[in-house]
Amino acid sequence: MKPYSMDLRVRVRADCDNGLTTAQVAAKYTVSPAWVRRLQQRRRETGAVAPRAARHGPPPSWGAYAGRLRDELRQQPDATLAELRDRLGLAAALSTLWRAVAALRLTVKKKSSGRPSGTAPT
């Protein structure tokens, strides 16, 4: 979601300074009253109304073994996630390994081999 423009923020601030209530300003610009209150609060506390920089979460836990994972999948592309985890000697959950494979845009065999179906062609 993109932040509101600086032009809108300046107009909201000006209307609040001119005595309009939070509800009136929110209705005028079709924004939520909570956003208007937060904008006023941030202006009081920091003096700024510009949007804050986007926050990103911590780096992925699989970043340390991404290269090894990529190499292992090149050598054996039909390995299951459990086989990859065992070969790499990782203690990571299969879901973590799956997220790593997806983020690296790699593919893996989806399930281990089993008996062929007796009712449908395989």
MDTraj code that builds the backbone (N, CA, C; nanometers):
import mdtraj as md
import numpy as np

residues = "MET LYS PRO TYR SER MET ASP LEU ARG VAL ARG VAL ARG ALA ASP CYS ASP ASN GLY LEU THR THR ALA GLN VAL ALA ALA LYS TYR THR VAL SER PRO ALA TRP VAL ARG ARG LEU GLN GLN ARG ARG ARG GLU THR GLY ALA VAL ALA PRO ARG ALA ALA ARG HIS GLY PRO PRO PRO SER TRP GLY ALA TYR ALA GLY ARG LEU ARG ASP GLU LEU ARG GLN GLN PRO ASP ALA THR LEU ALA GLU LEU ARG ASP ARG LEU GLY LEU ALA ALA ALA LEU SER THR LEU TRP ARG ALA VAL ALA ALA LEU ARG LEU THR VAL LYS LYS LYS SER SER GLY ARG PRO SER GLY THR ALA PRO THR".split()
xyz = np.array([
    [0.0832, -0.1169, 0.0000],
    [0.0000, 0.0000, 0.0000],
    [0.0882, 0.1238, 0.0000],
    [0.0552, 0.2159, -0.0870],
    [0.1351, 0.3371, -0.0981],
    [0.0923, 0.4385, 0.0073],
    [0.1857, 0.5179, 0.0567],
    [0.1501, 0.6214, 0.1548],
    [0.0745, 0.7354, 0.0876],
    [-0.0011, 0.8091, 0.1672],
    [-0.0709, 0.9270, 0.1161],
    [0.0314, 1.0307, 0.0706],
    [-0.0046, 1.1084, -0.0283],
    [0.0870, 1.2071, -0.0859],
    [0.1156, 1.3200, 0.0131],
    [0.2271, 1.3877, -0.0108],
    [0.2628, 1.5020, 0.0737],
    [0.1621, 1.6148, 0.0550],
    [0.1085, 1.6302, -0.0663],
    [0.0091, 1.7341, -0.0924],
    [-0.1127, 1.7141, -0.0015],
    [-0.1614, 1.5920, 0.0079],
    [-0.2756, 1.5632, 0.0945],
    [-0.2399, 1.5880, 0.2405],
    [-0.1227, 1.5457, 0.2804],
    [-0.0796, 1.5644, 0.4186],
    [-0.0738, 1.7131, 0.4554],
    [-0.0240, 1.7948, 0.3636],
    [-0.0144, 1.9393, 0.3892],
    [-0.1540, 2.0002, 0.3984],
    [-0.2456, 1.9576, 0.3093],
    [-0.3826, 2.0106, 0.3132],
    [-0.4539, 1.9696, 0.4416],
    [-0.4352, 1.8452, 0.4853],
    [-0.4964, 1.7991, 0.6100],
    [-0.4419, 1.8792, 0.7272],
    [-0.3111, 1.8979, 0.7289],
    [-0.2496, 1.9754, 0.8373],
    [-0.3031, 2.1181, 0.8397],
    [-0.3163, 2.1795, 0.7220],
    [-0.3656, 2.3171, 0.7139],
    [-0.5096, 2.3267, 0.7641],
    [-0.5949, 2.2317, 0.7267],
    [-0.7334, 2.2351, 0.7727],
    [-0.7428, 2.2132, 0.9236],
    [-0.6585, 2.1269, 0.9768],
    [-0.6575, 2.1057, 1.1222],
    [-0.6127, 2.2336, 1.1931],
    [-0.5141, 2.3012, 1.1357],
    [-0.4655, 2.4260, 1.1946],
    [-0.5712, 2.5368, 1.1868],
    [-0.6578, 2.5292, 1.0873],
    [-0.7615, 2.6311, 1.0693],
    [-0.8855, 2.6031, 1.1534],
    [-0.8826, 2.5001, 1.2362],
    [-0.9902, 2.4798, 1.3319],
    [-1.0924, 2.3734, 1.2975],
    [-1.0782, 2.3046, 1.1851],
    [-1.1719, 2.1965, 1.1554],
    [-1.1468, 2.0792, 1.2502],
    [-1.2514, 2.0080, 1.2835],
    [-1.2348, 1.8926, 1.3715],
    [-1.1765, 1.7755, 1.2932],
    [-1.1301, 1.6778, 1.3663],
    [-1.0737, 1.5583, 1.3043],
    [-1.1754, 1.4910, 1.2144],
    [-1.2978, 1.4783, 1.2605],
    [-1.4028, 1.4133, 1.1814],
    [-1.4336, 1.4920, 1.0546],
    [-1.4354, 1.6240, 1.0630],
    [-1.4625, 1.7056, 0.9456],
    [-1.3513, 1.6926, 0.8415],
    [-1.2285, 1.6947, 0.8876],
    [-1.1140, 1.6807, 0.7959],
    [-1.1153, 1.5421, 0.7316],
    [-1.1426, 1.4395, 0.8115],
    [-1.1456, 1.3031, 0.7592],
    [-1.2545, 1.2886, 0.6535],
    [-1.3711, 1.3459, 0.6787],
    [-1.4807, 1.3374, 0.5810],
    [-1.4480, 1.4173, 0.4549],
    [-1.3863, 1.5313, 0.4712],
    [-1.3542, 1.6167, 0.3566],
    [-1.2588, 1.5474, 0.2597],
    [-1.1592, 1.4766, 0.3130],
    [-1.0569, 1.4146, 0.2290],
    [-1.0744, 1.2634, 0.2141],
    [-1.1846, 1.2110, 0.2645],
    [-1.2151, 1.0666, 0.2623],
    [-1.0965, 0.9823, 0.3113],
    [-1.0493, 1.0171, 0.4281],
    [-0.9485, 0.9384, 0.4989],
    [-1.0078, 0.9035, 0.6343],
    [-0.9431, 0.8158, 0.7070],
    [-0.9971, 0.7776, 0.8368],
    [-0.9619, 0.8822, 0.9433],
    [-1.0504, 0.8989, 1.0394],
    [-1.0189, 0.9914, 1.1491],
    [-0.8927, 0.9483, 1.2243],
    [-0.8706, 0.8170, 1.2342],
    [-0.7511, 0.7684, 1.3037],
    [-0.6249, 0.8147, 1.2325],
    [-0.6258, 0.8159, 1.0992],
    [-0.5088, 0.8615, 1.0247],
    [-0.4840, 1.0102, 1.0503],
    [-0.5899, 1.0887, 1.0544],
    [-0.5758, 1.2323, 1.0815],
    [-0.5169, 1.2521, 1.2214],
    [-0.5681, 1.1770, 1.3191],
    [-0.5146, 1.1885, 1.4561],
    [-0.3676, 1.1483, 1.4618],
    [-0.3315, 1.0400, 1.3930],
    [-0.1915, 0.9958, 1.3932],
    [-0.1014, 1.0988, 1.3252],
    [-0.1524, 1.1612, 1.2193],
    [-0.0739, 1.2640, 1.1512],
    [-0.0505, 1.3829, 1.2440],
    [-0.1543, 1.4240, 1.3159],
    [-0.1396, 1.5357, 1.4106],
    [-0.0440, 1.4972, 1.5242],
    [-0.0571, 1.3750, 1.5725],
    [0.0290, 1.3304, 1.6814],
    [0.1757, 1.3286, 1.6376],
    [0.2022, 1.2767, 1.5174],
    [0.3402, 1.2716, 1.4706],
    [0.3950, 1.4123, 1.4490],
    [0.3111, 1.5021, 1.4041],
    [0.3556, 1.6406, 1.3865],
    [0.3910, 1.7033, 1.5204],
    [0.3077, 1.6755, 1.6239],
    [0.3372, 1.7278, 1.7581],
    [0.4681, 1.6708, 1.8111],
    [0.4895, 1.5412, 1.7917],
    [0.6053, 1.4745, 1.8513],
    [0.7350, 1.4964, 1.7745],
    [0.7278, 1.4966, 1.6414],
    [0.8511, 1.5052, 1.5626],
    [0.8591, 1.6297, 1.4754],
    [0.7453, 1.6950, 1.4538],
    [0.7442, 1.8112, 1.3661],
    [0.7342, 1.7759, 1.2188],
    [0.7265, 1.6485, 1.1860],
    [0.7221, 1.6050, 1.0462],
    [0.5876, 1.5409, 1.0145],
    [0.5439, 1.5585, 0.8908],
    [0.4221, 1.4916, 0.8458],
    [0.4509, 1.4007, 0.7264],
    [0.5749, 1.3969, 0.6836],
    [0.6127, 1.3116, 0.5702],
    [0.5962, 1.1648, 0.6083],
    [0.5687, 1.0808, 0.5095],
    [0.5562, 0.9381, 0.5404],
    [0.6888, 0.8814, 0.5890],
    [0.6792, 0.7893, 0.6822],
    [0.8001, 0.7262, 0.7334],
    [0.8560, 0.6291, 0.6309],
    [0.9818, 0.5984, 0.6419],
    [1.0440, 0.5008, 0.5521],
    [0.9828, 0.3634, 0.5783],
    [0.9714, 0.2858, 0.4729],
    [0.9144, 0.1523, 0.4858],
    [1.0040, 0.0667, 0.5748],
    [0.9399, -0.0090, 0.6616],
    [1.0156, -0.0966, 0.7510],
    [1.0181, -0.2359, 0.6924],
    [1.1302, -0.2979, 0.6968],
    [1.1446, -0.4341, 0.6480],
    [1.1774, -0.5238, 0.7658],
    [1.1336, -0.6447, 0.7586],
    [1.1577, -0.7392, 0.8661],
    [1.3030, -0.7848, 0.8696],
    [1.3325, -0.8750, 0.9580],
    [1.4690, -0.9258, 0.9679],
    [1.5052, -1.0062, 0.8431],
    [1.6339, -1.0219, 0.8159],
    [1.6728, -1.1018, 0.6995],
    [1.6279, -1.2467, 0.7194],
    [1.6015, -1.3168, 0.6114],
    [1.5536, -1.4543, 0.6249],
    [1.6577, -1.5442, 0.6906],
    [1.6086, -1.6408, 0.7665],
    [1.6999, -1.7304, 0.8375],
    [1.7726, -1.8245, 0.7436],
    [1.7208, -1.8423, 0.6227],
    [1.7826, -1.9350, 0.5282],
    [1.8910, -1.8685, 0.4443],
    [1.9170, -1.7426, 0.4632],
    [2.0163, -1.6717, 0.3835],
    [2.1560, -1.7315, 0.3939],
    [2.1884, -1.7881, 0.5088],
    [2.3224, -1.8426, 0.5300],
    [2.3492, -1.9661, 0.4445],
    [2.2468, -2.0402, 0.4104],
    [2.2693, -2.1626, 0.3334],
    [2.2044, -2.1592, 0.1955],
    [2.1746, -2.0416, 0.1448],
    [2.1103, -2.0295, 0.0130],
    [2.1992, -2.0830, -0.0986],
    [2.3273, -2.0522, -0.0948],
    [2.4195, -2.1011, -0.1982],
    [2.4315, -2.2520, -0.1969],
    [2.4428, -2.3093, -0.0773],
    [2.4521, -2.4551, -0.0672],
    [2.3244, -2.5213, -0.1162],
    [2.2108, -2.4597, -0.0864],
    [2.0824, -2.5132, -0.1305],
    [2.0722, -2.5105, -0.2828],
    [2.1131, -2.4003, -0.3420],
    [2.1096, -2.3877, -0.4881],
    [2.2001, -2.4928, -0.5530],
    [2.3208, -2.5122, -0.4991],
    [2.4131, -2.6117, -0.5542],
    [2.3565, -2.7532, -0.5415],
    [2.2978, -2.7824, -0.4281],
    [2.2427, -2.9165, -0.4046],
    [2.1260, -2.9452, -0.5004],
    [2.0449, -2.8445, -0.5270],
    [1.9336, -2.8643, -0.6201],
    [1.9806, -2.8760, -0.7648],
    [2.0936, -2.8154, -0.7970],
    [2.1498, -2.8344, -0.9307],
    [2.1987, -2.9773, -0.9486],
    [2.2590, -3.0317, -0.8440],
    [2.3119, -3.1677, -0.8519],
    [2.2001, -3.2709, -0.8550],
    [2.0971, -3.2497, -0.7763],
    [1.9872, -3.3455, -0.7717],
    [1.8540, -3.2693, -0.7658],
    [1.8003, -3.2330, -0.8829],
    [1.6805, -3.1496, -0.8866],
    [1.5529, -3.2204, -0.8415],
    [1.5533, -3.3520, -0.8327],
    [1.4311, -3.4227, -0.7934],
    [1.4303, -3.4614, -0.6459],
    [1.5169, -3.4021, -0.5669],
    [1.5215, -3.4335, -0.4238],
    [1.4024, -3.3699, -0.3525],
    [1.3490, -3.4390, -0.2549],
    [1.2409, -3.3831, -0.1746],
    [1.3007, -3.2854, -0.0730],
    [1.2145, -3.2092, -0.0082],
    [1.2618, -3.1142, 0.0926],
    [1.3300, -3.1854, 0.2081],
    [1.2745, -3.2979, 0.2496],
    [1.3350, -3.3739, 0.3596],
    [1.4733, -3.4246, 0.3205],
    [1.4881, -3.4716, 0.1971],
    [1.6193, -3.5180, 0.1511],
    [1.7183, -3.4028, 0.1458],
    [1.6737, -3.2866, 0.0990],
    [1.7621, -3.1698, 0.0958],
    [1.8078, -3.1308, 0.2358],
    [1.7137, -3.1313, 0.3275],
    [1.7475, -3.0940, 0.4655],
    [1.8506, -3.1905, 0.5224],
    [1.8332, -3.3195, 0.4970],
    [1.9290, -3.4186, 0.5475],
    [2.0656, -3.4032, 0.4820],
    [2.0680, -3.3818, 0.3525],
    [2.1965, -3.3687, 0.2817],
    [2.2739, -3.2449, 0.3254],
    [2.2010, -3.1365, 0.3517],
    [2.2673, -3.0127, 0.3929],
    [2.2975, -3.0104, 0.5425],
    [2.2434, -3.1060, 0.6175],
    [2.2665, -3.1112, 0.7613],
    [2.2037, -2.9953, 0.8350],
    [2.0829, -2.9575, 0.7955],
    [2.0157, -2.8426, 0.8552],
    [1.9183, -2.8857, 0.9632],
    [1.8926, -2.7961, 1.0562],
    [1.7925, -2.8193, 1.1595],
    [1.6671, -2.7370, 1.1301],
    [1.6568, -2.6836, 1.0099],
    [1.5445, -2.5968, 0.9729],
    [1.4190, -2.6795, 0.9485],
    [1.3044, -2.6170, 0.9702],
    [1.1769, -2.6817, 0.9414],
    [1.1589, -2.6910, 0.7900],
    [1.0769, -2.7854, 0.7467],
    [1.0513, -2.8014, 0.6041],
    [0.9840, -2.6770, 0.5461],
    [0.9006, -2.6097, 0.6262],
    [0.8357, -2.4880, 0.5778],
    [0.9383, -2.3778, 0.5505],
    [1.0424, -2.3694, 0.6330],
    [1.1480, -2.2713, 0.6115],
    [1.2241, -2.3036, 0.4841],
    [1.2521, -2.4308, 0.4655],
    [1.3216, -2.4748, 0.3452],
    [1.2368, -2.4476, 0.2214],
    [1.1072, -2.4695, 0.2326],
    [1.0166, -2.4418, 0.1209],
    [1.0162, -2.2933, 0.0859],
    [1.0133, -2.2058, 0.1868],
    [1.0177, -2.0612, 0.1608],
    [1.1487, -2.0222, 0.0928],
    [1.2586, -2.0847, 0.1337],
    [1.3881, -2.0556, 0.0725],
    [1.3884, -2.0969, -0.0739],
    [1.3365, -2.2150, -0.1030],
    [1.3322, -2.2638, -0.2410],
    [1.2450, -2.1719, -0.3261],
    [1.1315, -2.1307, -0.2721],
    [1.0413, -2.0426, -0.3466],
    [1.1051, -1.9057, -0.3693],
    [1.1710, -1.8505, -0.2679],
    [1.2330, -1.7180, -0.2810],
    [1.3495, -1.7210, -0.3802],
    [1.4181, -1.8335, -0.3883],
    [1.5289, -1.8479, -0.4833],
    [1.4793, -1.8857, -0.6225],
    [1.3479, -1.8998, -0.6354],
    [1.2834, -1.9367, -0.7621],
    [1.3359, -2.0684, -0.8167],
    [1.3479, -2.1637, -0.7267],
    [1.3888, -2.2985, -0.7632],
    [1.2680, -2.3904, -0.7507],
    [1.2799, -2.5106, -0.8015],
    [1.1716, -2.6073, -0.7886],
    [1.2262, -2.7348, -0.7270],
    [1.1396, -2.8056, -0.6582],
    [1.1759, -2.9336, -0.5984],
    [1.0641, -3.0327, -0.6229],
    [1.0985, -3.1579, -0.6072],
    [0.9986, -3.2626, -0.6159],
    [0.9016, -3.2431, -0.5006],
    [0.7737, -3.2518, -0.5266],
    [0.6747, -3.2158, -0.4266],
    [0.6496, -3.3220, -0.3209],
    [0.6686, -3.4503, -0.3534],
    [0.6476, -3.5549, -0.2533],
    [0.7385, -3.6724, -0.2852],
    [0.7594, -3.7549, -0.1865],
    [0.8442, -3.8706, -0.2071],
    [0.7734, -3.9715, -0.2947],
    [0.8521, -4.0541, -0.3611],
    [0.7921, -4.1529, -0.4515],
    [0.7178, -4.2582, -0.3696],
    [0.6087, -4.3042, -0.4229],
    [0.5277, -4.4048, -0.3557],
    [0.4743, -4.5016, -0.4582],
    [0.3872, -4.5882, -0.4133],
    [0.3262, -4.6832, -0.5047],
    [0.2450, -4.6093, -0.6101],
    [0.2473, -4.6568, -0.7341],
    [0.1625, -4.5947, -0.8344],
    [0.0157, -4.6229, -0.8052],
    [-0.0673, -4.5330, -0.8508],
    [-0.2098, -4.5458, -0.8297],
    [-0.2632, -4.6658, -0.9056],
    [-0.3552, -4.7402, -0.8452],
    [-0.4144, -4.8540, -0.9115],
    [-0.5374, -4.8171, -0.9909],
    [-0.5853, -4.6938, -0.9758],
    [-0.7096, -4.6551, -1.0436],
    [-0.6889, -4.5539, -1.1543],
    [-0.5792, -4.4850, -1.1533],
    [-0.5563, -4.3818, -1.2561],
    [-0.4168, -4.3966, -1.3129],
    [-0.4011, -4.3574, -1.4378],
    [-0.2660, -4.3650, -1.4963],
    [-0.1706, -4.2682, -1.4274],
    [-0.0471, -4.3067, -1.4169],
    [0.0540, -4.2206, -1.3537],
    [0.1615, -4.1829, -1.4493],
])
top = md.Topology()
chain = top.add_chain()
for i, resn in enumerate(residues, 1):
    res = top.add_residue(resn, chain, resSeq=i)
    for name in ("N", "CA", "C"):
        top.add_atom(name, md.element.get_by_symbol(name[0]), res)
traj = md.Trajectory(xyz[None], top)
